[in-house]
Amino acid sequence: MQNQTVACSLHTCVITSEGRVVCWGDNEHGQCDVPPDLENVASVSCNQTYSAALTAEGRLVCWGDEASRAFSTELENEKIIAVSCGMHYTAVVTTEGRVICRGDNRSKLCDVPVDLENAVSVSCGENFVAALTADGRVVCWGDNEYGQCNVPPDLMHVKAISCGWDFVAALTADGRVVCWGNDECNVPVDLENVVAISSGRVLTAALTADGRVVCWGKYIGVRWHGSRQGEQFNSPPDVKINSVCFANNFYYVITAITTEGEIIYWNYAGIVQKGLTSKHLVPDGLIARTGNVILL
């Protein structure tokens, strides 16, 4: 199971070095109101209206909107090894390798393929789901308008997956990244030695073994009207990154944790700061967990 140390949506959640979760940002649905007794957290995921944490013991805890809380109650007798929050649905993987989805079932999101088994992780796009199996295969289902469910037939030895809105990024065991789906899949040809990936709506970030972040895709620039494709805005120089994620609704903002546990943001212009708006200010004194890479 891959541990997540930072998760982003309209709010941000991180796991501290003590195994607690701290969230800040939009709290309209209570998605930042972390249960006070939550501890020993191994991974975290969030969407616009709720947050989900997975403890080291395999317990799923959700907070925010009512549907998410009901899902965690439904699964209180299951041991979970992975969780991913989609726009209006959630997918988890049990210790038996089963995938369970609950929420909005448009495009038959929650109709998990009956022959899917031995799953080890899962990632949610806007209206589709991708699962990674123990033998390194990727299985996708749901909306396929942009070919996001058409897994390359020769793709093997995958160790991590991350879905954008309508594309999938897969990290192979030899440190390569393979993407398919919409036109956000222009992976830099010289990209290698990747250890983690994270996809936002229209962008993907890759964390390399030497602590650099390389980004690609399509984004909406504040300074321009319309889309700009193929632009890369990589990590600032002289900064070693440990974990990285894209905020689902802030296309051009990257949240990252440095190797010292400091949380930073940067954008398409390379501007590094601790907060972009009043909703995205990092709490004072917060030191996030290091030593694990993100799979968002």
C-alpha positions as CSV (number, residue, x, y, z in Angstrom):
1,M,0.0,0.0,0.0
2,Q,1.3,3.4,-0.9
3,N,1.1,6.1,1.8
4,Q,-0.3,9.5,1.0
5,T,1.1,12.4,3.0
6,V,-0.8,15.2,1.3
7,A,-4.2,15.3,-0.5
8,C,-5.8,18.2,-2.2
9,S,-9.2,19.4,-3.4
10,L,-10.9,22.7,-2.4
11,H,-9.2,21.9,0.9
12,T,-5.9,20.3,1.8
13,C,-5.2,17.4,4.2
14,V,-1.8,16.2,5.4
15,I,-0.6,13.5,7.7
16,T,1.7,14.8,10.4
17,S,4.8,13.1,11.7
18,E,2.7,11.9,14.6
19,G,0.2,10.1,12.3
20,R,-2.5,12.7,12.8
21,V,-4.5,14.4,10.0
22,V,-4.7,18.2,9.7
23,C,-7.0,19.8,7.1
24,W,-7.5,23.4,6.1
25,G,-9.4,25.3,3.4
26,D,-13.0,25.1,2.3
27,N,-15.1,23.7,5.2
28,E,-18.7,24.2,3.9
29,H,-19.5,20.5,4.5
30,G,-17.3,19.9,7.5
31,Q,-14.6,18.3,5.4
32,C,-11.9,20.0,7.5
33,D,-13.4,18.9,10.9
34,V,-11.1,15.9,11.5
35,P,-12.4,13.5,14.1
36,P,-10.5,14.3,17.3
37,D,-9.8,10.6,18.1
38,L,-8.4,9.8,14.7
39,E,-4.8,8.6,14.9
40,N,-2.2,6.3,13.4
41,V,-3.2,7.4,9.9
42,A,-1.5,5.7,6.9
43,S,-3.1,7.5,4.0
44,V,-5.6,10.3,3.2
45,S,-7.8,11.3,0.2
46,C,-10.3,14.0,-0.3
47,N,-12.7,15.6,-2.8
48,Q,-14.8,18.8,-2.7
49,T,-17.2,17.8,0.1
50,Y,-15.5,15.2,2.3
51,S,-12.2,13.7,3.4
52,A,-11.3,10.0,3.9
53,A,-8.4,8.6,6.0
54,L,-7.2,5.1,6.3
55,T,-5.5,4.0,9.5
56,A,-2.6,1.6,9.8
57,E,-5.0,-1.0,11.1
58,G,-7.1,-0.8,7.9
59,R,-10.0,1.2,9.3
60,L,-11.7,3.7,7.0
61,V,-12.8,7.0,8.6
62,C,-14.7,9.7,6.5
63,W,-15.9,13.1,7.5
64,G,-17.7,15.9,5.7
65,D,-21.0,15.2,3.9
66,E,-23.5,12.7,5.2
67,A,-23.0,10.2,2.4
68,S,-19.3,9.8,3.1
69,R,-19.9,9.1,6.8
70,A,-22.5,6.5,5.9
71,F,-19.9,4.8,3.7
72,S,-17.4,4.5,6.4
73,T,-20.1,3.1,8.7
74,E,-21.0,0.5,6.1
75,L,-17.4,-0.6,5.9
76,E,-16.6,-0.6,9.7
77,N,-16.2,-4.4,9.6
78,E,-13.9,-4.4,6.6
79,K,-10.2,-4.0,6.5
80,I,-9.2,-1.5,3.9
81,I,-5.8,-1.1,2.2
82,A,-6.5,1.8,-0.2
83,V,-9.0,4.6,-0.7
84,S,-9.6,7.2,-3.4
85,C,-12.2,9.9,-3.5
86,G,-13.8,10.9,-6.8
87,M,-16.0,13.9,-7.5
88,H,-19.2,12.3,-6.1
89,Y,-18.1,8.8,-5.2
90,T,-15.5,6.8,-3.3
91,A,-13.6,3.6,-4.1
92,V,-11.7,1.4,-1.7
93,V,-9.7,-1.8,-1.8
94,T,-10.2,-4.5,0.9
95,T,-7.5,-6.8,2.2
96,E,-9.0,-9.6,0.0
97,G,-8.3,-7.5,-3.1
98,R,-11.9,-6.5,-3.8
99,V,-12.9,-3.0,-5.0
100,I,-16.0,-1.4,-3.5
101,C,-17.4,1.8,-4.9
102,R,-20.2,3.9,-3.4
103,G,-21.8,7.2,-4.6
104,D,-23.1,8.7,-7.8
105,N,-23.3,5.7,-10.3
106,R,-23.4,7.7,-13.5
107,S,-21.5,5.9,-16.2
108,K,-21.8,2.8,-14.0
109,L,-18.9,3.9,-11.9
110,C,-19.8,1.7,-9.0
111,D,-20.4,-1.4,-11.2
112,V,-17.0,-3.0,-10.5
113,P,-16.0,-5.6,-13.1
114,V,-17.0,-9.0,-11.7
115,D,-13.7,-10.6,-12.8
116,L,-11.5,-8.0,-11.1
117,E,-9.5,-9.5,-8.3
118,N,-6.3,-9.1,-6.3
119,A,-6.5,-5.3,-6.5
120,V,-3.9,-3.4,-4.4
121,S,-4.8,0.2,-5.1
122,V,-7.5,2.4,-6.8
123,S,-7.7,5.9,-8.3
124,C,-10.8,7.8,-9.2
125,G,-11.3,10.1,-12.2
126,E,-14.3,12.3,-12.8
127,N,-16.5,9.6,-14.2
128,F,-14.3,6.5,-14.3
129,V,-12.2,4.3,-12.0
130,A,-8.8,2.7,-12.4
131,A,-7.6,-0.2,-10.3
132,L,-4.1,-1.7,-10.0
133,T,-3.7,-5.4,-9.4
134,A,-1.0,-7.3,-7.5
135,D,0.5,-8.5,-10.8
136,G,1.0,-5.0,-12.1
137,R,-2.0,-4.8,-14.4
138,V,-4.4,-1.8,-14.7
139,V,-8.2,-2.3,-15.1
140,C,-10.5,0.7,-15.8
141,W,-14.3,1.1,-16.0
142,G,-16.9,3.8,-16.3
143,D,-17.0,6.7,-18.8
144,N,-14.8,6.1,-21.8
145,E,-15.5,9.1,-23.9
146,Y,-11.8,10.0,-24.3
147,G,-10.4,6.5,-24.2
148,Q,-9.5,6.7,-20.6
149,C,-10.6,3.1,-20.0
150,N,-8.6,1.8,-23.0
151,V,-5.5,0.5,-21.1
152,P,-2.6,-0.1,-23.5
153,P,-2.5,-3.8,-24.1
154,D,1.3,-4.1,-23.7
155,L,1.4,-2.2,-20.3
156,M,2.9,-4.4,-17.7
157,H,4.7,-4.1,-14.3
158,V,2.8,-1.1,-13.1
159,K,3.4,-0.1,-9.5
160,A,1.3,3.1,-9.2
161,I,-1.7,4.8,-10.9
162,S,-3.2,8.3,-10.7
163,C,-6.3,9.5,-12.6
164,G,-7.0,13.0,-13.9
165,W,-10.5,13.9,-14.9
166,D,-10.4,11.9,-18.2
167,F,-6.9,10.3,-18.4
168,V,-4.7,7.9,-16.5
169,A,-1.1,8.1,-15.6
170,A,0.7,4.8,-14.7
171,L,4.1,4.4,-13.1
172,T,6.0,1.3,-14.1
173,A,8.6,-0.6,-12.0
174,D,11.4,0.8,-14.1
175,G,10.5,4.4,-13.4
176,R,8.7,5.3,-16.6
177,V,5.3,7.0,-16.8
178,V,2.7,5.9,-19.4
179,C,-0.5,8.0,-19.9
180,W,-3.7,7.4,-21.9
181,G,-7.0,9.1,-22.4
182,N,-7.5,12.8,-23.2
183,D,-4.8,15.1,-24.6
184,E,-3.1,15.7,-21.3
185,C,-0.8,12.7,-21.9
186,N,2.2,14.4,-23.5
187,V,4.8,12.8,-21.1
188,P,8.2,14.4,-21.4
189,V,10.4,12.1,-23.5
190,D,13.4,12.4,-21.2
191,L,11.5,11.7,-18.0
192,E,13.1,8.8,-16.0
193,N,13.7,7.6,-12.5
194,V,10.2,8.5,-11.4
195,V,9.2,7.3,-7.9
196,A,5.7,8.8,-7.6
197,I,3.0,10.4,-9.6
198,S,0.0,12.6,-9.0
199,S,-2.6,13.8,-11.5
200,G,-5.0,16.8,-11.1
201,R,-7.8,17.7,-13.5
202,V,-5.6,18.3,-16.5
203,L,-2.1,18.0,-15.3
204,T,0.3,15.3,-14.0
205,A,3.3,15.7,-11.6
206,A,6.1,13.1,-11.4
207,L,8.4,13.0,-8.5
208,T,11.9,11.7,-9.4
209,A,14.4,9.8,-7.3
210,D,16.5,12.9,-6.8
211,G,13.6,15.0,-5.3
212,R,12.6,16.9,-8.4
213,V,9.0,17.4,-9.6
214,V,8.3,17.4,-13.4
215,C,4.9,18.5,-14.6
216,W,3.1,18.3,-17.9
217,G,-0.4,18.6,-19.4
218,K,-2.8,21.4,-20.0
219,Y,-3.7,24.3,-17.7
220,I,-5.6,27.5,-17.5
221,G,-3.1,30.2,-16.9
222,V,-4.1,33.3,-15.0
223,R,-2.2,35.5,-17.4
224,W,-3.8,34.1,-20.5
225,H,-7.2,33.4,-22.0
226,G,-7.8,29.8,-22.9
227,S,-5.7,26.7,-22.6
228,R,-1.9,26.3,-23.0
229,Q,-0.8,22.8,-23.7
230,G,2.6,21.1,-23.2
231,E,3.8,23.7,-20.7
232,Q,5.9,22.4,-17.9
233,F,6.2,24.1,-14.5
234,N,8.6,22.0,-12.5
235,S,9.7,22.2,-8.9
236,P,11.6,25.3,-7.8
237,P,15.4,24.9,-8.0
238,D,17.3,23.9,-4.8
239,V,14.2,22.4,-3.3
240,K,14.0,18.7,-2.5
241,I,10.5,17.3,-2.7
242,N,9.2,14.3,-0.8
243,S,5.4,14.3,-1.7
244,V,3.4,16.2,-4.2
245,C,-0.2,16.6,-5.3
246,F,-2.4,18.8,-7.5
247,A,-5.4,20.6,-6.1
248,N,-8.4,19.2,-8.0
249,N,-9.9,22.6,-8.4
250,F,-6.8,24.8,-8.6
251,Y,-5.4,23.5,-11.9
252,Y,-2.2,25.5,-11.9
253,V,-1.3,25.0,-8.2
254,I,0.9,22.3,-6.8
255,T,1.1,21.4,-3.2
256,A,4.3,19.6,-2.0
257,I,6.1,18.5,1.1
258,T,9.9,19.0,1.2
259,T,12.3,16.5,2.6
260,E,12.3,18.6,5.8
261,G,8.5,18.4,6.2
262,E,7.8,21.9,5.1
263,I,4.6,22.4,3.0
264,I,5.0,24.7,0.0
265,Y,2.9,25.8,-3.0
266,W,4.1,26.8,-6.4
267,N,2.3,27.7,-9.6
268,Y,2.8,28.0,-13.4
269,A,5.0,31.1,-12.9
270,G,7.3,29.3,-10.4
271,I,6.1,31.4,-7.5
272,V,6.8,29.6,-4.2
273,Q,4.7,30.5,-1.2
274,K,3.0,29.1,1.8
275,G,-0.4,30.3,0.8
276,L,-2.2,31.4,-2.3
277,T,-5.5,32.5,-0.8
278,S,-7.0,32.8,2.7
279,K,-8.3,29.2,2.1
280,H,-4.9,27.8,1.3
281,L,-2.7,29.0,4.1
282,V,-0.6,26.4,5.8
283,P,-1.2,26.3,9.6
284,D,1.7,27.7,11.5
285,G,4.2,25.2,12.8
286,L,2.8,22.2,10.8
287,I,5.4,19.6,10.0
288,A,4.2,16.9,7.7
289,R,5.3,13.3,7.5
290,T,8.3,12.5,5.3
291,G,9.8,9.3,4.2
292,N,6.9,8.1,2.0
293,V,5.8,9.2,-1.4
294,I,2.3,10.1,-2.5
295,L,-0.1,8.2,-4.7
296,L,-3.1,10.4,-5.1
